Amino acid sequence: MKKRTVCLTGATGHVGFAILKELQNYHDREVRILLRKDPGYFDGLTCTKVKGDITDFDSLLEAFKGCDTVYHVAGCVEIKPGNEDFVYKVNVTGTENVIKACKETGVKRLVYMSSVDTYIPLPDNQIMREVYEYDPDKLEGTYAKTKAEATAKVLAANEEGILETVVCQPSACMGPYDFKISSIGSMIRMFSSGNFPITMTFGAYNFVDVRDVAIGTILAGDKGEAGDVYLLCNKSCTVDEFIRLLAEVCGNKPPKMKLGKGIIDIAAPVMEVFYKVSGQSPIFTRYAVRKLCSNCNFSYEKAHKELGYTPRSLRESLEDTLKWIAENEGKK
């Protein structure tokens, strides 16, 4: 049987790498990855590396030529102020380039990695399901605004009848393959080493294993309806529940110190300066605090029914994350 060719953007990122790993289980397709530079952690993975950048349109033509499906995962997840133009260039202009290149090279299907940050939180913890209209002006932060604008462009492209598009929207990703150390990964590392002795009396979020997002993304590309949207999330949990479970998995005692929102609100601006100076992944920022206090009650019912998407438990994710960190820390 002739293999079909697929191309993945953003393979060096947390979600992108997980998708590349998952694609190794699909022997019916040849995999290409678009790379600006090779970080050196693709050893042992079967794929063809193509040099390029989503902000360089011509490089996409070479990468996508002959492809059946493109998984567009590359993006800028910057939430710190001061980099708005670059975030727009990557998330919006880059996605426009991807759409145009897919059309010009005859790609059949584009699977776009959006985000739950594109959603306007419903009041009173109402269940939030897939939406198909996006208004950047009603969202906070450059990342959310640009992802919403890009998502709208991807869905609009499907209406033209030239390119099939499918949108995936994960919640807060965590899990193995965290080479670049995400904010969640940073907190897990700090806690497991005994440097995070606090919990909080407020806040909740929806954490999902990056491997489940990878599985759901490939399923969406294979089985999802053209023009459709799929939330790839898990059950929400409070910050305190998350930290207490992390303590249990680490074999540590849960923190005795509980901080309320008032204290965190005062500390967040100071921490933002620290993150900027140190270059560390931000954990507590004013934006992050506001997100923790907003509705995160997303439903993956549609993805479960239509794609067979079934996320694993948070405990399993934390256990596997700690194991991966222990085995890979320091490797690049």
C-alpha positions as CSV (number, residue, x, y, z in Angstrom):
1,M,0.0,0.0,0.0
2,K,1.3,3.4,-1.0
3,K,2.1,5.6,2.0
4,R,0.6,9.1,2.1
5,T,2.8,12.0,3.1
6,V,2.0,14.4,6.0
7,C,3.9,17.5,7.2
8,L,4.1,18.8,10.8
9,T,5.0,22.3,11.8
10,G,6.1,23.1,15.3
11,A,7.7,19.7,16.0
12,T,10.3,21.2,18.4
13,G,7.5,22.3,20.7
14,H,5.8,20.3,23.5
15,V,2.7,19.4,21.6
16,G,4.4,19.1,18.2
17,F,7.0,16.7,19.5
18,A,4.2,14.6,21.1
19,I,2.4,14.5,17.7
20,L,5.6,13.4,16.0
21,K,6.1,10.6,18.5
22,E,2.5,9.5,18.1
23,L,2.9,9.5,14.3
24,Q,5.6,6.9,14.6
25,N,2.8,4.4,15.4
26,Y,1.2,5.1,12.0
27,H,3.0,3.1,9.3
28,D,0.7,4.2,6.5
29,R,2.3,7.7,6.2
30,E,5.6,9.3,5.5
31,V,6.3,12.2,8.0
32,R,8.0,15.5,7.2
33,I,8.8,18.1,9.8
34,L,9.4,21.8,9.2
35,L,12.4,23.1,11.2
36,R,14.0,26.5,11.6
37,K,16.8,24.7,13.4
38,D,17.4,21.2,14.6
39,P,17.4,21.1,18.5
40,G,19.0,17.6,18.4
41,Y,16.3,15.6,20.2
42,F,14.8,13.8,17.1
43,D,17.3,10.9,17.2
44,G,15.5,7.5,16.7
45,L,12.4,9.1,15.1
46,T,11.5,8.4,11.5
47,C,10.9,11.6,9.7
48,T,12.2,13.8,6.9
49,K,13.5,17.2,8.1
50,V,12.8,20.2,5.9
51,K,14.4,23.5,6.6
52,G,11.8,26.3,6.8
53,D,9.7,28.7,8.8
54,I,6.0,29.4,8.7
55,T,6.8,33.1,8.3
56,D,8.8,32.2,5.1
57,F,6.1,31.4,2.5
58,D,8.4,30.0,-0.1
59,S,9.9,27.4,2.4
60,L,6.3,26.1,3.0
61,L,5.8,25.4,-0.7
62,E,8.8,23.0,-0.6
63,A,7.7,21.4,2.7
64,F,4.1,20.8,1.7
65,K,4.6,19.7,-1.9
66,G,3.1,16.2,-2.3
67,C,1.5,16.2,1.1
68,D,-1.9,14.8,1.9
69,T,-2.3,16.4,5.3
70,V,-0.6,19.3,7.2
71,Y,-0.6,19.5,11.0
72,H,0.0,23.2,11.8
73,V,1.1,23.3,15.4
74,A,3.8,25.9,15.2
75,G,3.0,29.1,17.2
76,C,4.1,31.6,19.7
77,V,2.7,31.0,23.2
78,E,4.2,34.2,24.6
79,I,2.0,35.8,27.3
80,K,4.5,38.4,28.6
81,P,4.0,41.9,27.3
82,G,6.4,43.6,24.8
83,N,6.5,41.1,22.0
84,E,3.1,41.7,20.4
85,D,4.3,42.2,16.8
86,F,6.3,39.0,16.8
87,V,3.4,37.0,18.3
88,Y,1.1,38.3,15.6
89,K,3.6,37.6,12.8
90,V,3.9,34.0,13.9
91,N,0.4,33.2,15.0
92,V,-1.6,35.1,12.4
93,T,0.6,35.8,9.4
94,G,2.3,32.4,9.8
95,T,-1.1,30.7,9.7
96,E,-2.2,32.7,6.6
97,N,1.0,31.5,4.9
98,V,0.3,27.9,5.8
99,I,-3.3,28.1,4.4
100,K,-2.1,29.7,1.2
101,A,0.7,27.2,0.8
102,C,-1.6,24.3,1.4
103,K,-3.9,25.5,-1.4
104,E,-1.1,26.1,-3.8
105,T,0.5,22.7,-3.3
106,G,-2.8,20.7,-3.4
107,V,-2.8,19.6,0.3
108,K,-6.1,17.9,1.0
109,R,-6.5,18.6,4.7
110,L,-5.1,21.1,7.2
111,V,-5.3,20.3,10.9
112,Y,-4.8,23.5,13.0
113,M,-3.8,23.6,16.6
114,S,-5.8,26.4,18.2
115,S,-6.4,26.8,22.0
116,V,-9.1,27.0,24.6
117,D,-7.8,30.5,25.2
118,T,-9.8,31.6,22.2
119,Y,-13.0,31.1,24.2
120,I,-14.9,33.8,26.1
121,P,-15.6,32.2,29.5
122,L,-19.2,31.5,30.3
123,P,-20.5,32.7,33.7
124,D,-21.4,30.4,36.7
125,N,-19.1,27.6,35.6
126,Q,-21.3,26.6,32.8
127,I,-20.1,23.8,30.6
128,M,-18.2,25.1,27.5
129,R,-18.5,23.3,24.2
130,E,-17.1,23.9,20.8
131,V,-17.8,27.3,19.2
132,Y,-17.4,28.4,15.6
133,E,-17.2,32.1,15.8
134,Y,-14.3,34.0,17.3
135,D,-14.0,37.7,18.4
136,P,-10.4,38.7,19.3
137,D,-11.6,42.0,20.6
138,K,-13.5,40.3,23.4
139,L,-10.4,38.4,24.6
140,E,-7.5,39.4,26.8
141,G,-3.9,39.1,25.8
142,T,-2.1,39.0,22.5
143,Y,-1.8,35.2,22.5
144,A,-5.5,34.7,22.9
145,K,-6.4,37.4,20.4
146,T,-4.0,36.1,17.7
147,K,-5.0,32.5,18.1
148,A,-8.7,33.5,17.8
149,E,-8.0,35.5,14.6
150,A,-6.0,32.6,13.1
151,T,-8.7,30.1,14.1
152,A,-11.3,32.1,12.3
153,K,-9.1,32.3,9.2
154,V,-8.6,28.5,9.2
155,L,-12.4,27.9,9.5
156,A,-13.1,30.4,6.7
157,A,-10.6,28.6,4.4
158,N,-12.8,25.5,4.7
159,E,-15.8,27.4,3.3
160,E,-13.9,28.0,0.0
161,G,-14.1,24.4,-0.9
162,I,-10.4,24.1,-1.9
163,L,-8.9,22.9,1.4
164,E,-10.5,20.9,4.1
165,T,-9.7,22.3,7.6
166,V,-10.2,20.9,11.1
167,V,-9.4,22.8,14.3
168,C,-8.2,21.2,17.6
169,Q,-8.3,23.2,20.8
170,P,-6.3,21.8,23.8
171,S,-6.5,23.1,27.3
172,A,-3.3,23.5,29.5
173,C,-0.9,20.9,28.2
174,M,1.5,18.9,30.4
175,G,3.3,15.7,30.3
176,P,6.5,14.1,29.0
177,Y,8.6,15.6,26.1
178,D,8.9,19.0,27.9
179,F,12.3,19.8,26.5
180,K,11.8,23.6,26.6
181,I,10.3,23.5,30.1
182,S,6.8,24.9,30.1
183,S,5.4,26.9,33.0
184,I,3.6,23.8,34.3
185,G,6.8,21.7,33.8
186,S,8.7,24.4,35.7
187,M,6.3,24.2,38.6
188,I,6.5,20.3,38.7
189,R,10.3,20.5,38.7
190,M,10.3,23.0,41.5
191,F,7.9,21.1,43.6
192,S,9.6,17.7,43.2
193,S,12.9,19.3,44.3
194,G,11.2,20.9,47.4
195,N,11.3,24.5,46.1
196,F,7.6,25.1,45.9
197,P,6.2,24.8,49.4
198,I,2.9,26.5,48.9
199,T,-0.6,25.8,47.6
200,M,-3.5,28.2,46.9
201,T,-7.0,28.6,48.3
202,F,-8.4,29.7,45.0
203,G,-8.2,28.9,41.3
204,A,-8.7,25.9,39.0
205,Y,-7.7,24.9,35.5
206,N,-8.1,22.1,32.9
207,F,-4.9,20.1,32.5
208,V,-4.5,17.6,29.7
209,D,-1.7,15.2,28.8
210,V,0.2,16.3,25.8
211,R,0.1,12.7,24.5
212,D,-3.7,12.7,24.6
213,V,-3.7,15.9,22.6
214,A,-1.4,14.3,20.1
215,I,-3.7,11.3,19.7
216,G,-6.7,13.5,19.4
217,T,-5.1,15.7,16.8
218,I,-4.2,12.7,14.5
219,L,-7.7,11.3,15.0
220,A,-9.2,14.7,14.1
221,G,-7.2,14.7,10.9
222,D,-8.3,11.2,10.0
223,K,-11.9,11.1,11.2
224,G,-13.0,14.7,11.9
225,E,-15.5,16.5,9.8
226,A,-14.2,19.2,7.5
227,G,-14.9,22.6,9.0
228,D,-15.3,21.1,12.5
229,V,-13.8,22.0,15.9
230,Y,-12.7,19.6,18.6
231,L,-11.9,20.5,22.2
232,L,-9.1,18.2,23.4
233,C,-9.1,18.7,27.2
234,N,-9.7,16.8,30.4
235,K,-11.7,17.3,33.6
236,S,-10.9,20.6,35.4
237,C,-9.4,20.5,38.9
238,T,-8.6,23.1,41.5
239,V,-5.0,24.4,42.0
240,D,-5.0,22.9,45.5
241,E,-6.1,19.5,44.2
242,F,-3.4,19.6,41.5
243,I,-0.7,20.5,44.0
244,R,-1.8,17.9,46.6
245,L,-1.9,15.2,44.0
246,L,1.6,16.2,42.8
247,A,2.8,16.0,46.4
248,E,1.4,12.5,46.7
249,V,3.0,11.4,43.4
250,C,6.3,12.9,44.4
251,G,6.2,11.3,47.8
252,N,6.3,14.7,49.5
253,K,4.0,16.1,52.2
254,P,1.4,18.5,50.8
255,P,2.3,22.2,51.5
256,K,1.0,23.7,54.8
257,M,1.2,27.2,53.5
258,K,-1.9,28.3,51.6
259,L,-1.9,31.6,49.9
260,G,-5.1,33.5,49.0
261,K,-5.8,35.6,45.9
262,G,-5.0,38.9,47.6
263,I,-1.4,37.9,48.4
264,I,-0.9,36.4,44.9
265,D,-2.3,39.6,43.3
266,I,0.4,41.6,45.2
267,A,3.2,39.1,44.4
268,A,2.4,38.6,40.7
269,P,3.8,41.9,39.3
270,V,7.0,41.3,41.3
271,M,7.3,37.8,39.9
272,E,6.8,39.0,36.3
273,V,10.0,41.1,36.7
274,F,11.8,38.1,38.1
275,Y,10.8,35.9,35.2
276,K,11.9,38.6,32.7
277,V,15.3,39.0,34.3
278,S,15.9,35.3,35.0
279,G,14.5,34.0,31.7
280,Q,12.5,31.4,33.5
281,S,9.1,30.1,32.3
282,P,6.5,32.3,34.1
283,I,4.3,30.5,36.6
284,F,2.5,33.3,38.5
285,T,1.7,36.4,36.4
286,R,-1.3,38.7,36.6
287,Y,-2.7,37.1,33.4
288,A,-2.2,33.6,34.8
289,V,-4.0,34.5,38.0
290,R,-7.0,35.8,36.0
291,K,-7.1,32.6,33.9
292,L,-7.1,30.5,37.1
293,C,-10.1,32.4,38.3
294,S,-12.1,32.1,35.0
295,N,-14.3,29.3,33.9
296,C,-12.3,26.2,32.8
297,N,-15.2,23.8,32.6
298,F,-14.5,22.6,29.0
299,S,-16.2,19.4,27.6
300,Y,-14.5,16.8,25.5
301,E,-17.7,15.0,24.9
302,K,-17.8,15.7,21.2
303,A,-14.2,14.5,20.6
304,H,-15.0,11.4,22.6
305,K,-18.1,10.5,20.6
306,E,-16.8,11.4,17.2
307,L,-13.1,10.6,17.4
308,G,-12.8,8.1,20.3
309,Y,-10.7,10.6,22.3
310,T,-10.3,9.5,25.9
311,P,-7.8,11.4,28.1
312,R,-5.8,9.6,30.8
313,S,-5.9,10.5,34.4
314,L,-4.0,13.4,35.9
315,R,-2.2,11.0,38.2
316,E,-0.8,9.0,35.3
317,S,0.3,12.2,33.6
318,L,2.1,13.5,36.6
319,E,3.8,10.1,37.2
320,D,4.9,9.9,33.6
321,T,6.1,13.5,33.6
322,L,8.3,13.0,36.7
323,K,9.7,9.7,35.2
324,W,10.5,11.5,31.9
325,I,12.2,14.4,33.8
326,A,14.3,12.0,35.8
327,E,15.4,10.1,32.6
328,N,15.9,13.1,30.3
329,E,16.8,16.2,32.4
330,G,19.7,18.0,30.9
331,K,19.4,16.3,27.6
332,K,18.9,18.4,24.4
